[in-house]
Structures are given as C-alpha cells and as structure tokens.
Amino acid sequence: MSEMLTEKAARGPSPRARSGPRGRVIIFGMWCKGCRLCVEFCPTGVLAFVEGQEQPSVVHPEKCTACHWCDTHCPDLAISVQHID
C-alpha cells in the first residue's frame, strides 16, 4: 500500500480537466496558400509550420480555445474551427 502512495506522489498531481471553451481546427490544404497569418497570430500556439510542408499543421490541438481568430482572418477560408463540448 505504501508503495502505491509513494509512486503516486512521485508522479505529481494528476492533470486537471480543462475548463472553458475548446475547439477542433480543420485545415483545408487545397485552399491554403501558406500565408502564415493563422500561425503568427494564434493566441495559444495551436498551429505551426512543420519543416518541409507548405501549409500549417495543428501541432497543439489541446490548446485550442475556439476563439476563431484563425478561421475569421484566413484570406482563403482554408480553416474551420468546430466547438467541442
């Protein structure tokens, strides 16, 4: 029993469930021209350019707050954000 308690304490506190709005980002690669607006201005760093790719990638989907900055400012309408409950 004490081994279980020690092991649990060594791992640290369990991660909390995320509160607040969440979203899922979908990028339509055929429409994207790679202007980087979405990557440069995403307030939580969800999107990034991966070396060797011409379009952005969703690298941190868990950080999306569904603020819709990326999809409302995309000049090619190449991004869609869906709310997750």
Protein Blocks (a to p, Z undefined) as FASTA:
>chain_A
ZZmmmmmmmnopaddddedjdddddddfklpgolommmmmmmnlmaccdehiabdcdfbl
mlpgolommmmmmmnlpaccdddZZ
